Amino acid sequence: MVKTKKVKAAGKFGAGYGTSLRNRFNAIEIFQRKKQNCPHCKKSGVKRLAAGIWNCEKCGAKFAGHAYTLNK
Ligand SMILES: [Zn+2]
C-alpha cells in the first residue's frame, strides 16, 4: 500500500479536493471499515456489500440501509 501522510484514506486521491472534503471522506471511510451492529441479532458483524446493501456475518441477514453508513 502506498504510504499516506496525515491524509489517511483520502490519500488515494492524491493532491487536491481540499481539506474539508478530505476530512469528511476520512470519517466515512473509517466508519465503513469498522463492523457495524446488526439490527437483527444485535451483534457487531455488519459489513457494507455495496452502496446501501449491508450484510451481517453473524446471522446472515442482508438488508438495505443508507449508502455509506448503516443508520445515519
Ligand atoms: Zn445479525
N, CA, C, O and the ligand as a Tripos MOL2 file, in Angstrom:
@<TRIPOS>MOLECULE
protein
  289   287    73     0     0
PROTEIN
NO_CHARGES

@<TRIPOS>ATOM
      1 N           0.8440   -1.1950    0.0000 N.3       1 MET1
      2 CA          0.0000    0.0000    0.0000 C.3       1 MET1
      3 C           0.8790    1.2440    0.0000 C.2       1 MET1
      4 O           1.9240    1.3010    0.6480 O.2       1 MET1
      5 N           0.4300    2.2010   -0.7250 N.am      2 VAL2
      6 CA          1.1790    3.4510   -0.8090 C.3       2 VAL2
      7 C           1.0770    4.1840    0.5160 C.2       2 VAL2
      8 O           0.0150    4.2440    1.1350 O.2       2 VAL2
      9 N           2.1950    4.7340    0.9320 N.am      3 LYS3
     10 CA          2.1760    5.4790    2.1880 C.3       3 LYS3
     11 C           1.3890    6.7650    2.0260 C.2       3 LYS3
     12 O           1.5180    7.4740    1.0280 O.2       3 LYS3
     13 N           0.5840    7.0460    3.0140 N.am      4 THR4
     14 CA         -0.1170    8.3240    3.0290 C.3       4 THR4
     15 C           0.3510    9.1020    4.2370 C.2       4 THR4
     16 O           0.6870    8.5190    5.2680 O.2       4 THR4
     17 N           0.3740   10.3800    4.1190 N.am      5 LYS5
     18 CA          0.7580   11.2150    5.2570 C.3       5 LYS5
     19 C          -0.4250   11.3580    6.1800 C.2       5 LYS5
     20 O          -1.0690   10.3660    6.5230 O.2       5 LYS5
     21 N          -0.7220   12.5670    6.5870 N.am      6 LYS6
     22 CA         -1.8420   12.7130    7.5140 C.3       6 LYS6
     23 C          -3.1840   12.6170    6.8180 C.2       6 LYS6
     24 O          -4.2230   12.7020    7.4740 O.2       6 LYS6
     25 N          -3.1870   12.4430    5.5100 N.am      7 VAL7
     26 CA         -4.4530   12.4580    4.7920 C.3       7 VAL7
     27 C          -5.2120   11.1420    4.9530 C.2       7 VAL7
     28 O          -6.3680   11.0460    4.5400 O.2       7 VAL7
     29 N          -4.5790   10.1220    5.5490 N.am      8 LYS8
     30 CA         -5.2360    8.8400    5.7920 C.3       8 LYS8
     31 C          -5.8330    8.2390    4.5130 C.2       8 LYS8
     32 O          -5.1870    8.2270    3.4650 O.2       8 LYS8
     33 N          -7.0470    7.7530    4.6100 N.am      9 ALA9
     34 CA         -7.6490    7.0170    3.4960 C.3       9 ALA9
     35 C          -7.8340    7.8860    2.2670 C.2       9 ALA9
     36 O          -7.8440    7.3830    1.1430 O.2       9 ALA9
     37 N          -7.9800    9.1810    2.4730 N.am     10 ALA10
     38 CA         -8.2050   10.0740    1.3460 C.3      10 ALA10
     39 C          -6.9370   10.2780    0.5340 C.2      10 ALA10
     40 O          -6.9700   10.9270   -0.5120 O.2      10 ALA10
     41 N          -5.8280    9.7390    0.9980 N.am     11 GLY11
     42 CA         -4.5740    9.8700    0.2790 C.3      11 GLY11
     43 C          -4.6160    9.2320   -1.0840 C.2      11 GLY11
     44 O          -3.8160    9.5770   -1.9530 O.2      11 GLY11
     45 N          -5.5350    8.3040   -1.2920 N.am     12 LYS12
     46 CA         -5.6040    7.6450   -2.5880 C.3      12 LYS12
     47 C          -6.0370    8.5920   -3.6910 C.2      12 LYS12
     48 O          -5.8660    8.2910   -4.8730 O.2      12 LYS12
     49 N          -6.5930    9.7320   -3.3150 N.am     13 PHE13
     50 CA         -6.9670   10.7120   -4.3170 C.3      13 PHE13
     51 C          -5.7900   11.6000   -4.7130 C.2      13 PHE13
     52 O          -5.8910   12.3750   -5.6640 O.2      13 PHE13
     53 N          -4.6760   11.4920   -3.9920 N.am     14 GLY14
     54 CA         -3.5450   12.3620   -4.2790 C.3      14 GLY14
     55 C          -3.8290   13.7830   -3.8410 C.2      14 GLY14
     56 O          -4.6990   14.0380   -3.0070 O.2      14 GLY14
     57 N          -3.0910   14.6790   -4.4100 N.am     15 ALA15
     58 CA         -3.2930   16.0810   -4.0620 C.3      15 ALA15
     59 C          -4.6220   16.5560   -4.6320 C.2      15 ALA15
     60 O          -5.0930   16.0610   -5.6560 O.2      15 ALA15
     61 N          -5.1940   17.4980   -3.9670 N.am     16 GLY16
     62 CA         -6.4140   18.0750   -4.4920 C.3      16 GLY16
     63 C          -7.6400   17.7530   -3.6710 C.2      16 GLY16
     64 O          -7.5450   17.0500   -2.6650 O.2      16 GLY16
     65 N          -8.7460   18.2370   -4.0670 N.am     17 TYR17
     66 CA        -10.0500   18.0630   -3.4440 C.3      17 TYR17
     67 C         -10.2030   18.8560   -2.1490 C.2      17 TYR17
     68 O         -11.3260   19.0430   -1.6800 O.2      17 TYR17
     69 N          -9.1120   19.3230   -1.5630 N.am     18 GLY18
     70 CA         -9.2530   20.2300   -0.4270 C.3      18 GLY18
     71 C          -9.3350   19.5340    0.9150 C.2      18 GLY18
     72 O          -9.6020   18.3350    0.9980 O.2      18 GLY18
     73 N          -9.1050   20.2950    1.9520 N.am     19 THR19
     74 CA         -9.0060   19.7480    3.3090 C.3      19 THR19
     75 C         -10.3550   19.2900    3.8410 C.2      19 THR19
     76 O         -10.4640   18.1950    4.3930 O.2      19 THR19
     77 N         -11.3650   20.1040    3.6840 N.am     20 SER20
     78 CA        -12.6430   19.7820    4.3130 C.3      20 SER20
     79 C         -13.2460   18.5380    3.6750 C.2      20 SER20
     80 O         -13.8290   17.7000    4.3630 O.2      20 SER20
     81 N         -13.1060   18.4240    2.3660 N.am     21 LEU21
     82 CA        -13.6440   17.2370    1.7050 C.3      21 LEU21
     83 C         -12.8780   15.9990    2.1390 C.2      21 LEU21
     84 O         -13.4540   14.9290    2.3330 O.2      21 LEU21
     85 N         -11.5630   16.1620    2.2890 N.am     22 ARG22
     86 CA        -10.7250   15.0460    2.7170 C.3      22 ARG22
     87 C         -11.1310   14.5690    4.1030 C.2      22 ARG22
     88 O         -11.2220   13.3670    4.3530 O.2      22 ARG22
     89 N         -11.3720   15.5020    4.9860 N.am     23 ASN23
     90 CA        -11.7530   15.1280    6.3420 C.3      23 ASN23
     91 C         -13.0970   14.4270    6.3650 C.2      23 ASN23
     92 O         -13.2870   13.4510    7.0900 O.2      23 ASN23
     93 N         -14.0220   14.9260    5.5730 N.am     24 ARG24
     94 CA        -15.3380   14.2850    5.5240 C.3      24 ARG24
     95 C         -15.2030   12.8770    4.9540 C.2      24 ARG24
     96 O         -15.8230   11.9360    5.4480 O.2      24 ARG24
     97 N         -14.3940   12.7430    3.9180 N.am     25 PHE25
     98 CA        -14.2170   11.4340    3.3170 C.3      25 PHE25
     99 C         -13.6050   10.4600    4.3110 C.2      25 PHE25
    100 O         -14.0330    9.3090    4.3920 O.2      25 PHE25
    101 N         -12.6060   10.9080    5.0720 N.am     26 ASN26
    102 CA        -11.9460   10.0300    6.0340 C.3      26 ASN26
    103 C         -12.9220    9.5220    7.0890 C.2      26 ASN26
    104 O         -12.8750    8.3530    7.4740 O.2      26 ASN26
    105 N         -13.7950   10.3920    7.5490 N.am     27 ALA27
    106 CA        -14.7530    9.9910    8.5740 C.3      27 ALA27
    107 C         -15.6360    8.8610    8.0580 C.2      27 ALA27
    108 O         -15.9190    7.9050    8.7800 O.2      27 ALA27
    109 N         -16.0700    8.9770    6.8030 N.am     28 ILE28
    110 CA        -16.9230    7.9520    6.2150 C.3      28 ILE28
    111 C         -16.1380    6.6710    5.9860 C.2      28 ILE28
    112 O         -16.6370    5.5750    6.2390 O.2      28 ILE28
    113 N         -14.9130    6.8100    5.5070 N.am     29 GLU29
    114 CA        -14.1000    5.6390    5.1920 C.3      29 GLU29
    115 C         -13.8000    4.8250    6.4520 C.2      29 GLU29
    116 O         -13.8500    3.5960    6.4230 O.2      29 GLU29
    117 N         -13.4920    5.5000    7.5450 N.am     30 ILE30
    118 CA        -13.2140    4.8020    8.7990 C.3      30 ILE30
    119 C         -14.4620    4.0660    9.2670 C.2      30 ILE30
    120 O         -14.3830    2.9300    9.7350 O.2      30 ILE30
    121 N         -15.5980    4.7100    9.1400 N.am     31 PHE31
    122 CA        -16.8440    4.0790    9.5520 C.3      31 PHE31
    123 C         -17.1150    2.8290    8.7170 C.2      31 PHE31
    124 O         -17.5580    1.8060    9.2400 O.2      31 PHE31
    125 N         -16.8480    2.9230    7.4270 N.am     32 GLN32
    126 CA        -17.1270    1.7890    6.5400 C.3      32 GLN32
    127 C         -16.2800    0.5730    6.8860 C.2      32 GLN32
    128 O         -16.7290   -0.5610    6.7200 O.2      32 GLN32
    129 N         -15.0770    0.7930    7.3580 N.am     33 ARG33
    130 CA        -14.1790   -0.3360    7.6100 C.3      33 ARG33
    131 C         -14.4470   -1.0110    8.9310 C.2      33 ARG33
    132 O         -14.0250   -2.1480    9.1430 O.2      33 ARG33
    133 N         -15.1350   -0.3390    9.8150 N.am     34 LYS34
    134 CA        -15.4950   -0.9540   11.0840 C.3      34 LYS34
    135 C         -16.7360   -1.7970   10.8870 C.2      34 LYS34
    136 O         -17.5690   -1.5060   10.0280 O.2      34 LYS34
    137 N         -16.8550   -2.8420   11.6880 N.am     35 LYS35
    138 CA        -18.0800   -3.6360   11.6280 C.3      35 LYS35
    139 C         -19.1760   -2.9330   12.4150 C.2      35 LYS35
    140 O         -18.9450   -2.3840   13.4920 O.2      35 LYS35
    141 N         -20.3510   -2.9660   11.8550 N.am     36 GLN36
    142 CA        -21.4700   -2.2580   12.4710 C.3      36 GLN36
    143 C         -22.3560   -3.2330   13.2280 C.2      36 GLN36
    144 O         -22.2960   -4.4450   13.0240 O.2      36 GLN36
    145 N         -23.1880   -2.6700   14.1130 N.am     37 ASN37
    146 CA        -24.0860   -3.5130   14.8880 C.3      37 ASN37
    147 C         -25.2920   -3.9120   14.0490 C.2      37 ASN37
    148 O         -25.8920   -3.0870   13.3600 O.2      37 ASN37
    149 N         -25.6300   -5.1800   14.1230 N.am     38 CYS38
    150 CA        -26.7390   -5.7090   13.3420 C.3      38 CYS38
    151 C         -28.0670   -5.3800   14.0150 C.2      38 CYS38
    152 O         -28.2250   -5.6070   15.2140 O.2      38 CYS38
    153 N         -29.0230   -4.8460   13.2550 N.am     39 PRO39
    154 CA        -30.3340   -4.5610   13.8420 C.3      39 PRO39
    155 C         -31.1600   -5.8180   14.1010 C.2      39 PRO39
    156 O         -32.1820   -5.7520   14.7830 O.2      39 PRO39
    157 N         -30.7370   -6.9470   13.5730 N.am     40 HIS40
    158 CA        -31.4870   -8.1920   13.7520 C.3      40 HIS40
    159 C         -30.9810   -8.9740   14.9450 C.2      40 HIS40
    160 O         -31.7610   -9.3240   15.8300 O.2      40 HIS40
    161 N         -29.6830   -9.2570   14.9860 N.am     41 CYS41
    162 CA        -29.1550  -10.0770   16.0760 C.3      41 CYS41
    163 C         -28.3840   -9.2440   17.0970 C.2      41 CYS41
    164 O         -27.8960   -9.7890   18.0870 O.2      41 CYS41
    165 N         -28.2650   -7.9440   16.8780 N.am     42 LYS42
    166 CA        -27.6420   -7.0030   17.8100 C.3      42 LYS42
    167 C         -26.1500   -7.2320   17.9910 C.2      42 LYS42
    168 O         -25.5300   -6.6230   18.8620 O.2      42 LYS42
    169 N         -25.5710   -8.0990   17.1810 N.am     43 LYS43
    170 CA        -24.1400   -8.3230   17.2780 C.3      43 LYS43
    171 C         -23.4040   -7.4120   16.3120 C.2      43 LYS43
    172 O         -24.0040   -6.8230   15.4130 O.2      43 LYS43
    173 N         -22.1180   -7.3070   16.5050 N.am     44 SER44
    174 CA        -21.3100   -6.4420   15.6540 C.3      44 SER44
    175 C         -20.6930   -7.2710   14.5400 C.2      44 SER44
    176 O         -19.6300   -7.8650   14.7180 O.2      44 SER44
    177 N         -21.3560   -7.3110   13.3970 N.am     45 GLY45
    178 CA        -20.8080   -8.0940   12.2970 C.3      45 GLY45
    179 C         -21.3060   -7.6420   10.9510 C.2      45 GLY45
    180 O         -21.2500   -8.3970    9.9800 O.2      45 GLY45
    181 N         -21.7860   -6.4350   10.8780 N.am     46 VAL46
    182 CA        -22.3820   -5.9640    9.6320 C.3      46 VAL46
    183 C         -21.3500   -5.2460    8.7850 C.2      46 VAL46
    184 O         -20.6910   -4.3120    9.2400 O.2      46 VAL46
    185 N         -21.2220   -5.6940    7.5540 N.am     47 LYS47
    186 CA        -20.3240   -5.0500    6.6080 C.3      47 LYS47
    187 C         -21.1240   -4.5480    5.4220 C.2      47 LYS47
    188 O         -22.1980   -5.0640    5.1120 O.2      47 LYS47
    189 N         -20.5810   -3.5290    4.7610 N.am     48 ARG48
    190 CA        -21.2610   -2.9970    3.5780 C.3      48 ARG48
    191 C         -20.8600   -3.8030    2.3550 C.2      48 ARG48
    192 O         -19.6710   -3.9380    2.0660 O.2      48 ARG48
    193 N         -21.8270   -4.3350    1.6390 N.am     49 LEU49
    194 CA        -21.5440   -5.0760    0.4080 C.3      49 LEU49
    195 C         -21.4100   -4.1180   -0.7620 C.2      49 LEU49
    196 O         -20.4770   -4.2170   -1.5590 O.2      49 LEU49
    197 N         -22.3380   -3.2050   -0.8540 N.am     50 ALA50
    198 CA        -22.3430   -2.2070   -1.9110 C.3      50 ALA50
    199 C         -23.0880   -1.0130   -1.3550 C.2      50 ALA50
    200 O         -23.5430   -1.0380   -0.2120 O.2      50 ALA50
    201 N         -23.2140    0.0200   -2.1470 N.am     51 ALA51
    202 CA        -23.9150    1.2000   -1.6640 C.3      51 ALA51
    203 C         -25.3260    0.8200   -1.2430 C.2      51 ALA51
    204 O         -26.1290    0.3890   -2.0710 O.2      51 ALA51
    205 N         -25.6290    0.9770    0.0300 N.am     52 GLY52
    206 CA        -26.9820    0.7330    0.5150 C.3      52 GLY52
    207 C         -27.2870   -0.7170    0.8340 C.2      52 GLY52
    208 O         -28.3860   -1.0140    1.3030 O.2      52 GLY52
    209 N         -26.3640   -1.6240    0.5990 N.am     53 ILE53
    210 CA        -26.6140   -3.0390    0.8880 C.3      53 ILE53
    211 C         -25.6690   -3.4920    2.0020 C.2      53 ILE53
    212 O         -24.4510   -3.3560    1.8860 O.2      53 ILE53
    213 N         -26.2300   -4.0240    3.0640 N.am     54 TRP54
    214 CA        -25.4580   -4.3980    4.2440 C.3      54 TRP54
    215 C         -25.6930   -5.8670    4.5510 C.2      54 TRP54
    216 O         -26.7930   -6.3880    4.3630 O.2      54 TRP54
    217 N         -24.6620   -6.5150    5.0170 N.am     55 ASN55
    218 CA        -24.7590   -7.9470    5.2890 C.3      55 ASN55
    219 C         -24.1890   -8.2390    6.6710 C.2      55 ASN55
    220 O         -23.1030   -7.7740    7.0190 O.2      55 ASN55
    221 N         -24.9360   -9.0150    7.4550 N.am     56 CYS56
    222 CA        -24.4800   -9.3960    8.7880 C.3      56 CYS56
    223 C         -23.7900  -10.7480    8.7130 C.2      56 CYS56
    224 O         -24.3740  -11.7230    8.2400 O.2      56 CYS56
    225 N         -22.5500  -10.8080    9.1770 N.am     57 GLU57
    226 CA        -21.8040  -12.0640    9.1300 C.3      57 GLU57
    227 C         -22.2390  -13.0270   10.2270 C.2      57 GLU57
    228 O         -22.0010  -14.2310   10.1330 O.2      57 GLU57
    229 N         -22.8660  -12.5050   11.2490 N.am     58 LYS58
    230 CA        -23.2370  -13.3430   12.3840 C.3      58 LYS58
    231 C         -24.5270  -14.1090   12.1130 C.2      58 LYS58
    232 O         -24.5900  -15.3170   12.3370 O.2      58 LYS58
    233 N         -25.5590  -13.4090   11.6320 N.am     59 CYS59
    234 CA        -26.8430  -14.0780   11.4300 C.3      59 CYS59
    235 C         -27.1900  -14.1970    9.9490 C.2      59 CYS59
    236 O         -28.2190  -14.7830    9.6150 O.2      59 CYS59
    237 N         -26.3710  -13.6660    9.0610 N.am     60 GLY60
    238 CA        -26.5990  -13.8310    7.6320 C.3      60 GLY60
    239 C         -27.6320  -12.9000    7.0450 C.2      60 GLY60
    240 O         -27.9800  -13.0260    5.8710 O.2      60 GLY60
    241 N         -28.1290  -11.9730    7.8300 N.am     61 ALA61
    242 CA        -29.1470  -11.0650    7.3240 C.3      61 ALA61
    243 C         -28.5500  -10.1090    6.3040 C.2      61 ALA61
    244 O         -27.4530   -9.5820    6.4910 O.2      61 ALA61
    245 N         -29.2780   -9.8970    5.2380 N.am     62 LYS62
    246 CA        -28.8660   -8.9200    4.2340 C.3      62 LYS62
    247 C         -29.9840   -7.9130    4.1200 C.2      62 LYS62
    248 O         -31.1390   -8.2790    3.9010 O.2      62 LYS62
    249 N         -29.6550   -6.6700    4.2650 N.am     63 PHE63
    250 CA        -30.7280   -5.6900    4.3040 C.3      63 PHE63
    251 C         -30.2630   -4.3690    3.7140 C.2      63 PHE63
    252 O         -29.0700   -4.1410    3.5090 O.2      63 PHE63
    253 N         -31.2280   -3.5100    3.4470 N.am     64 ALA64
    254 CA        -30.9410   -2.2080    2.8570 C.3      64 ALA64
    255 C         -30.6860   -1.2000    3.9520 C.2      64 ALA64
    256 O         -31.3150   -1.2440    5.0100 O.2      64 ALA64
    257 N         -29.7770   -0.3060    3.7010 N.am     65 GLY65
    258 CA        -29.5040    0.7810    4.6260 C.3      65 GLY65
    259 C         -29.1080    2.0040    3.8350 C.2      65 GLY65
    260 O         -29.3460    2.0850    2.6300 O.2      65 GLY65
    261 N         -28.5210    2.9280    4.5010 N.am     66 HIS66
    262 CA        -28.0270    4.1010    3.7990 C.3      66 HIS66
    263 C         -26.8020    3.7230    2.9600 C.2      66 HIS66
    264 O         -26.1840    2.6830    3.1860 O.2      66 HIS66
    265 N         -26.4660    4.5570    2.0110 N.am     67 ALA67
    266 CA        -25.4310    4.1980    1.0620 C.3      67 ALA67
    267 C         -24.0740    4.0540    1.7300 C.2      67 ALA67
    268 O         -23.3470    3.1040    1.4390 O.2      67 ALA67
    269 N         -23.7190    4.9640    2.6090 N.am     68 TYR68
    270 CA        -22.3720    4.9690    3.1480 C.3      68 TYR68
    271 C         -22.3200    4.6310    4.6190 C.2      68 TYR68
    272 O         -21.2760    4.2140    5.1210 O.2      68 TYR68
    273 N         -23.4150    4.8020    5.3130 N.am     69 THR69
    274 CA        -23.4770    4.4340    6.7170 C.3      69 THR69
    275 C         -24.7070    3.5660    6.9250 C.2      69 THR69
    276 O         -25.6080    3.5430    6.0870 O.2      69 THR69
    277 N         -24.7400    2.8660    8.0220 N.am     70 LEU70
    278 CA        -25.8340    1.9300    8.2280 C.3      70 LEU70
    279 C         -27.1050    2.6340    8.6780 C.2      70 LEU70
    280 O         -28.1860    2.3300    8.1740 O.2      70 LEU70
    281 N         -27.0010    3.5410    9.5910 N.am     71 ASN71
    282 CA        -28.2310    4.1050   10.1580 C.3      71 ASN71
    283 C         -28.1420    5.5950   10.4630 C.2      71 ASN71
    284 O         -28.8520    6.0970   11.3340 O.2      71 ASN71
    285 N         -27.2830    6.2900    9.7590 N.am     72 LYS72
    286 CA        -27.2370    7.7310    9.9970 C.3      72 LYS72
    287 C         -27.8760    8.4730    8.8430 C.2      72 LYS72
    288 O         -27.9350    9.7030    8.8570 O.2      72 LYS72
    289 ZN        -27.0780  -10.1130   12.5260 Zn       73 ZN73
@<TRIPOS>BOND
     1     1     2 1
     2     2     3 1
     3     3     4 2
     4     3     5 am
     5     5     6 1
     6     6     7 1
     7     7     8 2
     8     7     9 am
     9     9    10 1
    10    10    11 1
    11    11    12 2
    12    11    13 am
    13    13    14 1
    14    14    15 1
    15    15    16 2
    16    15    17 am
    17    17    18 1
    18    18    19 1
    19    19    20 2
    20    19    21 am
    21    21    22 1
    22    22    23 1
    23    23    24 2
    24    23    25 am
    25    25    26 1
    26    26    27 1
    27    27    28 2
    28    27    29 am
    29    29    30 1
    30    30    31 1
    31    31    32 2
    32    31    33 am
    33    33    34 1
    34    34    35 1
    35    35    36 2
    36    35    37 am
    37    37    38 1
    38    38    39 1
    39    39    40 2
    40    39    41 am
    41    41    42 1
    42    42    43 1
    43    43    44 2
    44    43    45 am
    45    45    46 1
    46    46    47 1
    47    47    48 2
    48    47    49 am
    49    49    50 1
    50    50    51 1
    51    51    52 2
    52    51    53 am
    53    53    54 1
    54    54    55 1
    55    55    56 2
    56    55    57 am
    57    57    58 1
    58    58    59 1
    59    59    60 2
    60    59    61 am
    61    61    62 1
    62    62    63 1
    63    63    64 2
    64    63    65 am
    65    65    66 1
    66    66    67 1
    67    67    68 2
    68    67    69 am
    69    69    70 1
    70    70    71 1
    71    71    72 2
    72    71    73 am
    73    73    74 1
    74    74    75 1
    75    75    76 2
    76    75    77 am
    77    77    78 1
    78    78    79 1
    79    79    80 2
    80    79    81 am
    81    81    82 1
    82    82    83 1
    83    83    84 2
    84    83    85 am
    85    85    86 1
    86    86    87 1
    87    87    88 2
    88    87    89 am
    89    89    90 1
    90    90    91 1
    91    91    92 2
    92    91    93 am
    93    93    94 1
    94    94    95 1
    95    95    96 2
    96    95    97 am
    97    97    98 1
    98    98    99 1
    99    99   100 2
   100    99   101 am
   101   101   102 1
   102   102   103 1
   103   103   104 2
   104   103   105 am
   105   105   106 1
   106   106   107 1
   107   107   108 2
   108   107   109 am
   109   109   110 1
   110   110   111 1
   111   111   112 2
   112   111   113 am
   113   113   114 1
   114   114   115 1
   115   115   116 2
   116   115   117 am
   117   117   118 1
   118   118   119 1
   119   119   120 2
   120   119   121 am
   121   121   122 1
   122   122   123 1
   123   123   124 2
   124   123   125 am
   125   125   126 1
   126   126   127 1
   127   127   128 2
   128   127   129 am
   129   129   130 1
   130   130   131 1
   131   131   132 2
   132   131   133 am
   133   133   134 1
   134   134   135 1
   135   135   136 2
   136   135   137 am
   137   137   138 1
   138   138   139 1
   139   139   140 2
   140   139   141 am
   141   141   142 1
   142   142   143 1
   143   143   144 2
   144   143   145 am
   145   145   146 1
   146   146   147 1
   147   147   148 2
   148   147   149 am
   149   149   150 1
   150   150   151 1
   151   151   152 2
   152   151   153 am
   153   153   154 1
   154   154   155 1
   155   155   156 2
   156   155   157 am
   157   157   158 1
   158   158   159 1
   159   159   160 2
   160   159   161 am
   161   161   162 1
   162   162   163 1
   163   163   164 2
   164   163   165 am
   165   165   166 1
   166   166   167 1
   167   167   168 2
   168   167   169 am
   169   169   170 1
   170   170   171 1
   171   171   172 2
   172   171   173 am
   173   173   174 1
   174   174   175 1
   175   175   176 2
   176   175   177 am
   177   177   178 1
   178   178   179 1
   179   179   180 2
   180   179   181 am
   181   181   182 1
   182   182   183 1
   183   183   184 2
   184   183   185 am
   185   185   186 1
   186   186   187 1
   187   187   188 2
   188   187   189 am
   189   189   190 1
   190   190   191 1
   191   191   192 2
   192   191   193 am
   193   193   194 1
   194   194   195 1
   195   195   196 2
   196   195   197 am
   197   197   198 1
   198   198   199 1
   199   199   200 2
   200   199   201 am
   201   201   202 1
   202   202   203 1
   203   203   204 2
   204   203   205 am
   205   205   206 1
   206   206   207 1
   207   207   208 2
   208   207   209 am
   209   209   210 1
   210   210   211 1
   211   211   212 2
   212   211   213 am
   213   213   214 1
   214   214   215 1
   215   215   216 2
   216   215   217 am
   217   217   218 1
   218   218   219 1
   219   219   220 2
   220   219   221 am
   221   221   222 1
   222   222   223 1
   223   223   224 2
   224   223   225 am
   225   225   226 1
   226   226   227 1
   227   227   228 2
   228   227   229 am
   229   229   230 1
   230   230   231 1
   231   231   232 2
   232   231   233 am
   233   233   234 1
   234   234   235 1
   235   235   236 2
   236   235   237 am
   237   237   238 1
   238   238   239 1
   239   239   240 2
   240   239   241 am
   241   241   242 1
   242   242   243 1
   243   243   244 2
   244   243   245 am
   245   245   246 1
   246   246   247 1
   247   247   248 2
   248   247   249 am
   249   249   250 1
   250   250   251 1
   251   251   252 2
   252   251   253 am
   253   253   254 1
   254   254   255 1
   255   255   256 2
   256   255   257 am
   257   257   258 1
   258   258   259 1
   259   259   260 2
   260   259   261 am
   261   261   262 1
   262   262   263 1
   263   263   264 2
   264   263   265 am
   265   265   266 1
   266   266   267 1
   267   267   268 2
   268   267   269 am
   269   269   270 1
   270   270   271 1
   271   271   272 2
   272   271   273 am
   273   273   274 1
   274   274   275 1
   275   275   276 2
   276   275   277 am
   277   277   278 1
   278   278   279 1
   279   279   280 2
   280   279   281 am
   281   281   282 1
   282   282   283 1
   283   283   284 2
   284   283   285 am
   285   285   286 1
   286   286   287 1
   287   287   288 2
@<TRIPOS>SUBSTRUCTURE
     1 MET1         2 RESIDUE 1 A MET
     2 VAL2         6 RESIDUE 1 A VAL
     3 LYS3        10 RESIDUE 1 A LYS
     4 THR4        14 RESIDUE 1 A THR
     5 LYS5        18 RESIDUE 1 A LYS
     6 LYS6        22 RESIDUE 1 A LYS
     7 VAL7        26 RESIDUE 1 A VAL
     8 LYS8        30 RESIDUE 1 A LYS
     9 ALA9        34 RESIDUE 1 A ALA
    10 ALA10       38 RESIDUE 1 A ALA
    11 GLY11       42 RESIDUE 1 A GLY
    12 LYS12       46 RESIDUE 1 A LYS
    13 PHE13       50 RESIDUE 1 A PHE
    14 GLY14       54 RESIDUE 1 A GLY
    15 ALA15       58 RESIDUE 1 A ALA
    16 GLY16       62 RESIDUE 1 A GLY
    17 TYR17       66 RESIDUE 1 A TYR
    18 GLY18       70 RESIDUE 1 A GLY
    19 THR19       74 RESIDUE 1 A THR
    20 SER20       78 RESIDUE 1 A SER
    21 LEU21       82 RESIDUE 1 A LEU
    22 ARG22       86 RESIDUE 1 A ARG
    23 ASN23       90 RESIDUE 1 A ASN
    24 ARG24       94 RESIDUE 1 A ARG
    25 PHE25       98 RESIDUE 1 A PHE
    26 ASN26      102 RESIDUE 1 A ASN
    27 ALA27      106 RESIDUE 1 A ALA
    28 ILE28      110 RESIDUE 1 A ILE
    29 GLU29      114 RESIDUE 1 A GLU
    30 ILE30      118 RESIDUE 1 A ILE
    31 PHE31      122 RESIDUE 1 A PHE
    32 GLN32      126 RESIDUE 1 A GLN
    33 ARG33      130 RESIDUE 1 A ARG
    34 LYS34      134 RESIDUE 1 A LYS
    35 LYS35      138 RESIDUE 1 A LYS
    36 GLN36      142 RESIDUE 1 A GLN
    37 ASN37      146 RESIDUE 1 A ASN
    38 CYS38      150 RESIDUE 1 A CYS
    39 PRO39      154 RESIDUE 1 A PRO
    40 HIS40      158 RESIDUE 1 A HIS
    41 CYS41      162 RESIDUE 1 A CYS
    42 LYS42      166 RESIDUE 1 A LYS
    43 LYS43      170 RESIDUE 1 A LYS
    44 SER44      174 RESIDUE 1 A SER
    45 GLY45      178 RESIDUE 1 A GLY
    46 VAL46      182 RESIDUE 1 A VAL
    47 LYS47      186 RESIDUE 1 A LYS
    48 ARG48      190 RESIDUE 1 A ARG
    49 LEU49      194 RESIDUE 1 A LEU
    50 ALA50      198 RESIDUE 1 A ALA
    51 ALA51      202 RESIDUE 1 A ALA
    52 GLY52      206 RESIDUE 1 A GLY
    53 ILE53      210 RESIDUE 1 A ILE
    54 TRP54      214 RESIDUE 1 A TRP
    55 ASN55      218 RESIDUE 1 A ASN
    56 CYS56      222 RESIDUE 1 A CYS
    57 GLU57      226 RESIDUE 1 A GLU
    58 LYS58      230 RESIDUE 1 A LYS
    59 CYS59      234 RESIDUE 1 A CYS
    60 GLY60      238 RESIDUE 1 A GLY
    61 ALA61      242 RESIDUE 1 A ALA
    62 LYS62      246 RESIDUE 1 A LYS
    63 PHE63      250 RESIDUE 1 A PHE
    64 ALA64      254 RESIDUE 1 A ALA
    65 GLY65      258 RESIDUE 1 A GLY
    66 HIS66      262 RESIDUE 1 A HIS
    67 ALA67      266 RESIDUE 1 A ALA
    68 TYR68      270 RESIDUE 1 A TYR
    69 THR69      274 RESIDUE 1 A THR
    70 LEU70      278 RESIDUE 1 A LEU
    71 ASN71      282 RESIDUE 1 A ASN
    72 LYS72      286 RESIDUE 1 A LYS
    73 ZN73       289 GROUP 0 **** ****
